[in-house]
Each structure stands twice: as C-alpha cells, then as structure tokens.
C-alpha cells in the first residue's frame, strides 16, 4: 500500500515537472510573439529567455524531487544513489547557468548587488 503511494507520488511529480516545462514554454512563447508584434523582436527576446529559463528551472525542481523520492524511498540501491548524485550535479549546473542567463550575474553576487543598490538609493535621497 505504501509503496503504491510512493510510486504514485513519483509519477505525479514527474507529470508536474513535465507540465511546468511545457506550459511555461508555451506561455513564454505566446508572450514573446505578442510582445514582438507590439515592441519588436529585440525588446521581446530577453524577457522570453528569462521566462523560458524560469519554467525550465521549475520543471527541473519537480523532476529532481521525483528522482530523490524514487532513489531514496522506493529503490535505494547504490546504482540509484549514484544516478541521483549525477542528476543533482547536472541540475545544479543547469540551475546556476540558467540563473546567470536570467539575472545577468552569479547567484552569490545577489547580496553585493543589493547592497550597491541600497547605497545608490540612499545617495539620491
């Protein structure tokens, strides 16, 4: 009974991840076409890439959650754990590189950039 619940949970997470990527990609593409007709291709391109990257990241989060549940709860073999470690490494690399594409800076620079923005805002006030 419990194993069936876990297997159903893994399937549900995989479906959610796939849908997040598909629906997010479709929505980003739709917005891109609407904005490119209104403002031109150049202005629509960067928001399109950002939206597309965010939908991929969200989908990857669901898929990794499914892999974690599958590897640690349903079939905890050494091979499954090694595959999970590889998937987590690939997901981490993709997450960092997509974050750089979306935000234009490394994730660990957020604090420094926020501090610089606050300092600039206090100088103007």
Secondary structure, 3 states (H helix, E strand, C coil): CHHHHHHHHHHHHHHHHHHHHHHHHHHHHHHHHHHHHHHCHHHHHHHHHHHHHHHHHHHHHHHHHHHHHHHHHHCCCHHHHHHHHHHHHHHHHHHHHHHHHHHCCCHHHHHHHHHHHHHHHHHHC
